[in-house]
Amino acid sequence: MLSHWLQTGELEDSKPGSPGGEFMVASNNDGVGARTFIDADPASIAAAQADSRRLGFESVPELTPAFLRPYATKIVRTGEYLNILRVCGVDLRTLDAPDIGALSLNDKAADDSALSGLLNPQMLMRQIDQAYLRANQALLNILFRDGQMMDYMGAVKRYLLFEKSDFLTHFLDLAKVEISRQPKDMSISRLQSFLDLALLNPASVAHEDPLKDIVGVSLESADLLDTLEVINTGQTGGKAAAAQQPARGSPATSGGGTFFGTSLVSDNFLSGDLFIALQLQVPFPFTVVLDTVALNKYKALSRLLLALKQTEQNLVASWLINLKLEDPPVDVNAQGRDARLEALRRTVFLRIHALRHRILVSVQQILYYCFWDVIEPQWERMTRLMKDAKTVDDLCRIHMHHLDLIFQQCGLTVRKMPKIIIELLKRANKFTVTVNTHISSKKALFQATGSAAARGTASGRLLDDIGKDGMDSEQQYKGLQDLSAKLDRLDLYWRQQLKILLNALNHYARKFEESYLTLAVRLDCNRGNDESTSGQQ
């Protein structure tokens, strides 16, 4: 039975209705998983590809001889990889046959050879190693044929880790209205259409990419913190399924949960209970490496990076809105109330620009750390080692090891770190919403109709037209005071949360990961400049 398994990956029925009988390898789905891949039914294969390295087989410890237990994993993997090769259309008879005895169990010489292998443990171990290496080498040739494995790894980096994210900016611009809808009104088909348009844009680097068709959009029903908890703790069952199951086009549940957490709806940041995430449909057999566990980790990391990119884009868009109202010059001839109004108006404009710049720099520093200090160096080392891998197990081990390092160095293995970053993004977007609301609102516009100097600017002419039925100077002054007070609170909240992040980075740098100090130094330098500037003002 061992010889037959190592050569064909098929289980012999030593008992009626029991695949494998008393053999040390058995089907863990009552034969369904094993027969699915042995029969090579395309429909069944597609349904069973969630974890391609577990094709319905497992070792049975109580049936495993003591001298074979150190090799149990190799024996199971050998048969699994042979089944993958058969699904890929490889004729196993064309593979170089290892020295494991004759193929037929009915042949007396085969029985003698198998018996001699059992009596000589070293010979048996050598035979198992030869069969294992044969299956691995054949599967590696399939994975790296025409460089396809590295092409799919490049697609992961390009579309989930945003190596070249010009398409992302275009997509977020196209889907801006759709994202702002209530969850029950959001259409996954429209979002997918917007993504396709962004990828097909001739100006995008993704336009000529043959793998752009595997990129899709999903609506995640669980917030990022719950998803990370499931990934880091390895939970299974209902909570894991709920956290990782995308709700494609389904109505949102009633409640306040969002991608970031339960308090964001009240902050007017995101209007829905679901959040957009990008995903890749990786074909078989490349799911041997890019399996469900790996893709879920990539998706969680992608969601955090996407939130950072979206926050950055919101801050830049807010700056563009402010450009419509130029920094109004102080009217040197203004006296009394007008002089006081002009001074306050100028101060508020400068504070808006200064606070926006500080927030934007902090967000960009986090993005820079994730991309250039963590992902890029780890990815370069990972791809170099993957190309030199000798077995499929080594290939998967190298990939998961570096992915775990990326996950850890980006702060996603400690629940407190992403929670603090998410809170920073909430406050950054709260600032954007507050400023945009006041500047875009007719009643909150900084009116300068009484200022001759302001009338000479484009913003002054705009305000002059709007201000015909506007507020008097006292109302304007009170509105500016209210906005200044809100800016004080937003500035204070931002500094407090940034200090919490710095303390956490320093603490976890001593405890877990020294690379956190790189981000802490950058953010602390920016915070130091901010505090000195604030003190001077």
C-alpha positions as CSV (number, residue, x, y, z in Angstrom):
1,M,0.0,0.0,0.0
2,L,2.9,2.4,0.8
3,S,4.5,1.7,-2.6
4,H,1.2,2.2,-4.4
5,W,0.6,5.5,-2.6
6,L,4.1,6.9,-3.2
7,Q,3.8,6.1,-6.9
8,T,0.2,7.0,-7.7
9,G,-1.2,9.0,-4.8
10,E,-4.2,6.6,-4.7
11,L,-5.5,4.8,-1.7
12,E,-6.1,1.1,-1.9
13,D,-9.4,-0.3,-0.6
14,S,-8.4,-3.0,1.9
15,K,-11.9,-2.9,3.3
16,P,-15.2,-2.5,1.5
17,G,-16.3,1.2,1.6
18,S,-13.2,2.3,3.4
19,P,-10.6,4.1,1.3
20,G,-7.1,3.0,2.5
21,G,-8.4,0.6,5.1
22,E,-5.7,0.1,7.7
23,F,-3.2,2.3,5.8
24,M,-1.4,5.2,7.6
25,V,-3.0,7.7,5.1
26,A,-6.7,8.2,5.0
27,S,-9.3,10.5,3.5
28,N,-10.5,13.1,6.0
29,N,-13.8,13.5,4.1
30,D,-14.9,9.9,3.8
31,G,-13.2,9.6,0.5
32,V,-14.8,12.7,-1.0
33,G,-11.7,14.8,-1.0
34,A,-9.5,12.0,-2.3
35,R,-11.9,10.9,-5.0
36,T,-12.5,14.5,-6.1
37,F,-8.9,14.9,-7.2
38,I,-8.3,11.4,-8.3
39,D,-11.3,11.5,-10.7
40,A,-10.2,15.0,-11.8
41,D,-13.8,16.4,-12.1
42,P,-13.3,20.1,-13.0
43,A,-16.4,21.3,-11.1
44,S,-15.4,19.4,-7.9
45,I,-11.8,20.6,-8.2
46,A,-13.0,24.3,-8.3
47,A,-15.0,23.7,-5.1
48,A,-12.1,22.0,-3.3
49,Q,-9.4,24.5,-4.0
50,A,-9.8,26.5,-0.8
51,D,-6.7,24.8,0.5
52,S,-4.9,23.0,-2.3
53,R,-2.3,21.5,-0.1
54,R,-4.9,19.5,1.9
55,L,-6.6,17.5,-0.8
56,G,-8.8,15.4,1.5
57,F,-5.9,13.3,3.0
58,E,-4.3,13.1,6.4
59,S,-2.1,10.8,8.3
60,V,-3.6,8.4,10.9
61,P,-1.3,8.4,14.0
62,E,-2.6,5.2,15.5
63,L,-2.1,3.3,12.2
64,T,1.4,4.8,11.5
65,P,4.3,2.4,12.4
66,A,6.7,3.8,14.8
67,F,9.6,3.8,12.4
68,L,7.5,5.7,9.8
69,R,6.3,8.5,12.1
70,P,9.2,10.9,11.4
71,Y,8.3,10.5,7.7
72,A,4.5,10.7,8.0
73,T,4.3,14.3,6.6
74,K,6.5,13.5,3.7
75,I,4.4,10.4,2.8
76,V,1.2,12.3,2.9
77,R,2.6,15.3,0.9
78,T,4.0,13.0,-1.7
79,G,0.6,11.5,-2.5
80,E,-1.1,15.0,-2.4
81,Y,1.4,16.4,-4.9
82,L,0.9,13.5,-7.2
83,N,-2.8,14.2,-7.1
84,I,-2.2,17.8,-8.0
85,L,0.0,16.8,-10.9
86,R,-2.7,14.4,-12.1
87,V,-5.2,17.3,-12.0
88,C,-2.8,19.5,-14.0
89,G,-2.8,16.8,-16.7
90,V,0.6,15.3,-16.0
91,D,0.9,11.6,-16.8
92,L,2.6,10.2,-13.7
93,R,4.0,7.3,-15.8
94,T,6.3,9.9,-17.5
95,L,7.9,10.9,-14.3
96,D,11.3,9.4,-13.3
97,A,10.3,6.4,-11.2
98,P,12.1,6.2,-7.9
99,D,13.6,3.0,-6.6
100,I,10.7,1.8,-4.5
101,G,10.1,-1.6,-5.9
102,A,7.9,-2.8,-8.7
103,L,4.6,-1.2,-9.6
104,S,2.4,-4.3,-9.2
105,L,1.6,-5.6,-5.8
106,N,0.6,-9.0,-7.2
107,D,4.1,-9.7,-8.4
108,K,6.2,-11.9,-6.1
109,A,9.4,-10.0,-6.9
110,A,7.6,-6.8,-5.8
111,D,6.6,-8.5,-2.5
112,D,10.2,-9.5,-1.9
113,S,11.4,-6.0,-2.7
114,A,8.9,-4.4,-0.4
115,L,9.8,-6.9,2.3
116,S,13.5,-6.2,2.0
117,G,12.7,-2.5,2.3
118,L,10.8,-3.1,5.6
119,L,13.7,-5.1,6.9
120,N,16.2,-2.4,5.9
121,P,15.0,0.9,7.3
122,Q,17.7,2.9,5.6
123,M,16.6,1.6,2.2
124,L,13.0,2.4,2.9
125,M,13.8,6.0,4.0
126,R,15.8,6.5,0.9
127,Q,12.9,5.3,-1.2
128,I,10.5,7.6,0.5
129,D,12.9,10.5,0.0
130,Q,13.2,9.7,-3.7
131,A,9.5,9.6,-4.2
132,Y,9.0,12.8,-2.2
133,L,11.7,14.6,-4.3
134,R,10.2,13.3,-7.5
135,A,6.8,14.6,-6.8
136,N,8.2,18.0,-5.5
137,Q,10.4,18.5,-8.6
138,A,7.6,17.8,-11.0
139,L,5.2,20.2,-9.2
140,L,7.9,22.9,-9.0
141,N,8.3,22.6,-12.8
142,I,4.6,23.1,-13.2
143,L,4.5,26.2,-10.9
144,F,7.5,27.9,-12.3
145,R,6.8,27.0,-15.9
146,D,7.2,30.2,-18.0
147,G,7.7,32.1,-14.8
148,Q,3.9,31.9,-13.9
149,M,4.4,31.5,-10.2
150,M,6.4,34.7,-9.9
151,D,3.9,36.5,-12.2
152,Y,1.1,35.8,-9.7
153,M,3.3,36.9,-6.8
154,G,3.9,40.1,-8.8
155,A,0.2,40.5,-9.2
156,V,-0.3,40.2,-5.4
157,K,2.3,42.9,-4.8
158,R,0.9,45.2,-7.5
159,Y,-2.9,44.9,-6.7
160,L,-3.1,44.0,-3.0
161,L,0.1,45.8,-1.7
162,F,-0.3,48.7,-4.2
163,E,3.3,48.6,-5.6
164,K,2.0,50.7,-8.6
165,S,-1.2,52.2,-7.4
166,D,-2.1,54.7,-10.0
167,F,-5.2,52.7,-10.9
168,L,-6.2,53.0,-7.2
169,T,-6.5,56.8,-7.4
170,H,-8.6,56.6,-10.5
171,F,-10.8,53.9,-9.0
172,L,-11.5,55.9,-5.8
173,D,-12.3,58.9,-7.9
174,L,-14.8,57.0,-10.0
175,A,-16.4,55.1,-7.1
176,K,-16.6,58.2,-4.8
177,V,-20.3,58.6,-5.2
178,E,-21.0,54.8,-4.9
179,I,-18.9,54.5,-1.7
180,S,-20.8,57.4,-0.1
181,R,-24.1,55.5,-0.5
182,Q,-25.8,53.6,2.3
183,P,-24.8,49.9,2.3
184,K,-28.2,48.7,1.0
185,D,-27.8,51.0,-2.0
186,M,-24.2,50.0,-2.9
187,S,-23.8,47.8,-6.0
188,I,-20.9,45.4,-6.2
189,S,-21.4,45.3,-10.0
190,R,-21.0,49.1,-10.3
191,L,-17.9,49.0,-8.1
192,Q,-16.4,46.2,-10.2
193,S,-17.2,48.2,-13.3
194,F,-15.3,51.2,-11.9
195,L,-12.4,49.0,-11.1
196,D,-12.3,47.6,-14.6
197,L,-12.4,51.1,-16.0
198,A,-9.5,52.1,-13.8
199,L,-7.5,49.0,-14.9
200,L,-8.3,49.5,-18.6
201,N,-7.2,53.2,-18.5
202,P,-4.5,53.5,-21.1
203,A,-2.6,55.9,-18.8
204,S,-2.4,53.2,-16.1
205,V,0.6,50.8,-15.8
206,A,-2.0,48.0,-15.3
207,H,-3.4,48.5,-18.8
208,E,-1.0,46.1,-20.4
209,D,-0.9,43.6,-17.5
210,P,-2.4,40.2,-18.6
211,L,-3.3,39.4,-15.0
212,K,-5.5,42.4,-14.4
213,D,-8.5,40.2,-15.1
214,I,-8.1,38.3,-11.8
215,V,-8.5,41.5,-9.7
216,G,-11.9,41.9,-8.1
217,V,-13.8,43.9,-5.5
218,S,-15.5,42.5,-2.5
219,L,-17.6,44.0,0.3
220,E,-16.3,42.8,3.7
221,S,-18.9,42.4,6.4
222,A,-16.4,42.3,9.3
223,D,-14.3,45.1,10.5
224,L,-10.5,44.9,10.2
225,L,-9.9,44.3,13.9
226,D,-12.1,41.2,14.0
227,T,-10.5,39.9,10.8
228,L,-7.1,40.3,12.3
229,E,-8.1,38.6,15.5
230,V,-9.3,35.6,13.5
231,I,-6.1,35.5,11.4
232,N,-3.7,35.9,14.4
233,T,-5.5,33.4,16.7
234,G,-6.3,30.9,13.9
235,Q,-9.9,30.7,14.9
236,T,-12.3,28.5,13.0
237,G,-16.0,28.2,13.0
238,G,-18.8,30.7,12.8
239,K,-16.8,33.8,13.9
240,A,-14.0,33.0,11.5
241,A,-16.4,32.5,8.6
242,A,-18.2,35.8,9.5
243,A,-15.0,37.7,9.6
244,Q,-13.6,36.4,6.3
245,Q,-16.7,35.9,4.2
246,P,-17.3,38.7,1.8
247,A,-20.9,39.9,1.4
248,R,-21.2,40.3,-2.3
249,G,-24.0,42.7,-3.0
250,S,-25.9,41.7,0.1
251,P,-27.7,44.3,2.2
252,A,-25.9,45.6,5.2
253,T,-26.9,44.5,8.7
254,S,-28.5,47.0,11.0
255,G,-25.9,48.4,13.3
256,G,-23.0,50.8,13.5
257,G,-20.1,48.4,12.6
258,T,-17.8,49.5,9.8
259,F,-14.4,48.6,8.4
260,F,-12.8,50.6,11.2
261,G,-15.1,49.8,14.1
262,T,-18.5,50.7,15.6
263,S,-18.0,54.4,16.2
264,L,-17.3,55.6,12.7
265,V,-20.8,56.0,11.5
266,S,-21.3,58.7,14.1
267,D,-18.1,60.3,12.9
268,N,-19.5,60.6,9.4
269,F,-16.5,58.9,7.9
270,L,-18.0,55.9,6.2
271,S,-21.7,55.7,5.5
272,G,-22.0,51.9,5.3
273,D,-21.6,48.8,7.4
274,L,-19.4,47.2,4.7
275,F,-16.1,48.2,3.3
276,I,-14.5,47.8,0.0
277,A,-11.6,45.4,-0.4
278,L,-9.6,44.2,-3.4
279,Q,-9.1,40.5,-3.9
280,L,-7.4,38.2,-6.4
281,Q,-8.8,35.0,-8.0
282,V,-5.7,32.9,-8.2
283,P,-6.1,29.8,-10.4
284,F,-5.1,26.3,-9.6
285,P,-2.4,25.0,-9.0
286,F,-0.9,28.3,-7.9
287,T,-3.2,28.1,-4.8
288,V,-0.7,25.6,-3.5
289,V,1.4,28.6,-2.5
290,L,-1.2,31.4,-2.5
291,D,-3.7,29.5,-0.5
292,T,-6.7,30.8,1.5
293,V,-4.6,31.6,4.6
294,A,-2.0,33.6,2.6
295,L,-4.7,35.5,0.6
296,N,-6.6,36.4,3.8
297,K,-3.5,37.9,5.2
298,Y,-2.8,39.8,2.0
299,K,-6.3,41.1,2.0
300,A,-6.2,42.3,5.6
301,L,-2.9,44.1,4.9
302,S,-4.4,45.5,1.7
303,R,-7.4,46.9,3.7
304,L,-5.2,48.8,6.0
305,L,-3.1,50.2,3.2
306,L,-6.2,51.1,1.3
307,A,-7.5,53.0,4.3
308,L,-4.3,54.9,4.6
309,K,-4.3,55.7,0.9
310,Q,-7.9,56.8,1.0
311,T,-7.2,59.0,4.0
312,E,-4.3,60.6,2.1
313,Q,-6.4,61.2,-0.9
314,N,-9.2,62.8,1.3
315,L,-6.6,65.2,2.8
316,V,-5.3,66.1,-0.7
317,A,-8.9,66.6,-2.0
318,S,-9.6,68.9,1.0
319,W,-6.6,71.0,0.1
320,L,-7.9,71.3,-3.4
321,I,-11.2,72.5,-2.1
322,N,-9.5,75.1,0.1
323,L,-7.6,76.4,-3.0
324,K,-11.0,77.7,-4.3
325,L,-10.7,80.1,-1.3
326,E,-7.3,81.7,-1.5
327,D,-5.6,82.7,1.6
328,P,-7.3,86.1,2.0
329,P,-4.9,89.0,2.4
330,V,-5.2,91.1,5.5
331,D,-6.8,94.5,4.8
332,V,-4.4,97.0,6.2
333,N,-7.0,99.7,6.0
334,A,-9.5,97.8,8.0
335,Q,-10.4,99.2,11.4
336,G,-12.3,98.2,14.5
337,R,-14.5,95.1,13.9
338,D,-13.3,94.6,10.4
339,A,-9.7,94.5,11.5
340,R,-10.5,92.0,14.2
341,L,-12.4,89.8,11.6
342,E,-9.6,90.0,9.1
343,A,-7.0,88.9,11.7
344,L,-9.1,86.0,12.9
345,R,-10.0,84.9,9.3
346,R,-6.3,84.9,8.4
347,T,-5.4,82.9,11.5
348,V,-8.1,80.3,10.9
349,F,-6.9,79.8,7.3
350,L,-3.3,79.3,8.4
351,R,-4.3,76.8,11.1
352,I,-6.3,74.8,8.7
353,H,-3.4,74.5,6.3
354,A,-0.9,73.8,9.1
355,L,-3.0,71.1,10.8
356,R,-3.8,69.4,7.5
357,H,-0.1,69.4,6.6
358,R,0.8,67.7,9.9
359,I,-1.8,65.1,9.6
360,L,-0.9,64.4,5.9
361,V,2.8,64.1,6.7
362,S,2.0,61.6,9.5
363,V,-0.2,59.4,7.3
364,Q,2.4,59.5,4.5
365,Q,5.1,58.5,7.0
366,I,3.1,55.4,8.0
367,L,2.6,54.5,4.3
368,Y,6.3,55.1,3.6
369,Y,7.3,52.8,6.5
370,C,4.9,50.0,5.4
371,F,6.0,50.2,1.7
372,W,9.7,50.9,1.8
373,D,10.9,49.8,5.2
374,V,8.9,46.6,5.5
375,I,7.3,45.3,2.3
376,E,9.9,46.1,-0.3
377,P,13.0,44.6,1.5
378,Q,11.1,41.6,2.7
379,W,9.6,41.0,-0.7
380,E,12.9,41.2,-2.4
381,R,14.4,38.6,-0.1
382,M,11.3,36.4,-0.3
383,T,11.3,36.3,-4.2
384,R,15.0,35.5,-4.3
385,L,14.7,32.6,-1.9
386,M,11.5,31.3,-3.6
387,K,13.3,31.0,-6.9
388,D,16.0,28.8,-5.2
389,A,13.5,26.6,-3.4
390,K,14.2,22.9,-3.9
391,T,10.8,21.5,-2.7
392,V,7.2,22.8,-2.7
393,D,7.3,22.6,1.1
394,D,10.3,24.9,1.2
395,L,8.6,27.2,-1.3
396,C,5.5,27.5,0.9
397,R,7.6,27.8,4.1
398,I,9.6,30.7,2.6
399,H,6.5,32.5,1.4
400,M,4.6,32.2,4.7
401,H,7.7,33.1,6.8
402,H,8.2,36.4,5.0
403,L,4.5,37.1,4.9
404,D,4.4,36.7,8.7
405,L,7.4,39.0,9.0
406,I,5.6,41.6,6.9
407,F,2.5,41.2,9.0
408,Q,4.4,41.6,12.2
409,Q,6.5,44.5,11.1
410,C,3.5,46.4,9.9
411,G,2.0,46.0,13.4
412,L,-0.9,43.7,12.5
413,T,0.0,40.9,14.9
414,V,-0.7,43.0,18.0
415,R,-4.3,44.1,18.3
416,K,-3.5,47.4,19.9
417,M,-1.3,48.7,17.0
418,P,-3.9,48.6,14.2
419,K,-6.5,49.9,16.6
420,I,-4.4,53.0,17.3
421,I,-3.7,53.5,13.6
422,I,-7.4,53.2,12.8
423,E,-8.2,55.8,15.5
424,L,-5.7,58.1,13.9
425,L,-7.4,57.7,10.5
426,K,-10.8,58.3,12.1
427,R,-9.6,61.6,13.5
428,A,-7.8,62.6,10.3
429,N,-11.1,62.0,8.4
430,K,-13.0,63.8,11.1
431,F,-10.8,66.8,10.4
432,T,-11.4,66.6,6.7
433,V,-15.2,66.4,7.1
434,T,-15.2,69.3,9.5
435,V,-13.1,71.6,7.3
436,N,-14.9,70.7,4.1
437,T,-18.3,71.2,5.7
438,H,-17.4,74.7,7.0
439,I,-15.7,75.8,3.8
440,S,-18.2,74.4,1.4
441,S,-21.3,75.5,3.4
442,K,-22.8,78.8,2.3
443,K,-23.4,80.0,5.8
444,A,-19.8,79.1,6.9
445,L,-17.9,80.6,4.0
446,F,-15.3,83.1,5.1
447,Q,-17.0,86.2,3.7
448,A,-14.9,89.2,3.0
449,T,-17.4,91.4,1.2
450,G,-16.4,94.4,3.4
451,S,-12.8,94.1,2.5
452,A,-11.6,96.0,-0.6
453,A,-8.4,93.9,-0.7
454,A,-10.4,90.6,-0.7
455,R,-12.5,91.8,-3.6
456,G,-9.4,91.9,-5.7
457,T,-8.9,88.1,-5.4
458,A,-10.9,85.3,-7.0
459,S,-12.0,84.1,-3.6
460,G,-13.1,87.7,-2.8
461,R,-15.3,87.9,-5.9
462,L,-16.8,84.5,-5.1
463,L,-17.5,85.5,-1.6
464,D,-18.9,88.8,-2.8
465,D,-21.5,87.0,-4.9
466,I,-22.5,84.6,-2.2
467,G,-22.4,87.2,0.6
468,K,-25.2,89.4,-0.8
469,D,-27.6,87.6,1.6
470,G,-24.9,86.5,4.0
471,M,-24.1,87.1,7.6
472,D,-23.0,90.4,9.2
473,S,-19.5,90.8,10.7
474,E,-20.6,89.7,14.2
475,Q,-22.1,86.4,12.8
476,Q,-19.0,85.9,10.7
477,Y,-16.7,86.4,13.7
478,K,-18.8,84.0,15.9
479,G,-18.7,81.4,13.1
480,L,-14.9,81.7,12.8
481,Q,-14.6,81.4,16.6
482,D,-16.6,78.2,16.6
483,L,-14.4,76.8,13.8
484,S,-11.3,77.8,15.6
485,A,-12.5,76.0,18.8
486,K,-13.2,72.9,16.7
487,L,-9.7,73.1,15.2
488,D,-8.3,73.3,18.7
489,R,-10.1,70.1,19.7
490,L,-9.1,68.3,16.5
491,D,-5.5,69.4,17.0
492,L,-5.5,68.2,20.6
493,Y,-7.1,64.9,19.8
494,W,-4.6,64.3,17.0
495,R,-1.6,65.1,19.2
496,Q,-3.0,62.8,21.9
497,Q,-3.5,59.9,19.6
498,L,-0.2,60.4,17.9
499,K,1.5,60.3,21.4
500,I,-0.4,57.0,22.1
501,L,1.0,55.6,18.9
502,L,4.5,56.7,19.7
503,N,4.3,55.1,23.2
504,A,3.0,51.9,21.7
505,L,5.7,51.8,19.0
506,N,8.5,52.3,21.6
507,H,6.9,49.7,23.9
508,Y,6.5,47.0,21.3
509,A,9.9,47.8,19.8
510,R,11.5,46.7,23.0
511,K,9.2,43.7,23.3
512,F,8.6,42.3,19.8
513,E,9.9,44.2,16.8
514,E,12.8,46.7,16.7
515,S,11.8,48.0,13.3
516,Y,9.0,49.9,15.0
517,L,11.6,52.4,16.1
518,T,12.1,53.5,12.5
519,L,8.5,54.7,12.3
520,A,8.6,56.1,15.8
521,V,11.6,58.3,15.0
522,R,9.9,59.7,11.9
523,L,6.7,60.4,13.6
524,D,8.4,61.8,16.7
525,C,10.5,64.2,14.6
526,N,7.3,65.5,12.9
527,R,5.5,65.8,16.2
528,G,8.5,67.7,17.7
529,N,8.4,70.2,14.8
530,D,4.7,70.6,15.2
531,E,5.0,71.3,19.0
532,S,7.7,73.8,18.5
533,T,5.7,75.6,15.8
534,S,2.6,75.5,17.9
535,G,4.6,77.0,20.8
536,Q,5.9,79.8,18.7
537,Q,2.4,80.7,17.5
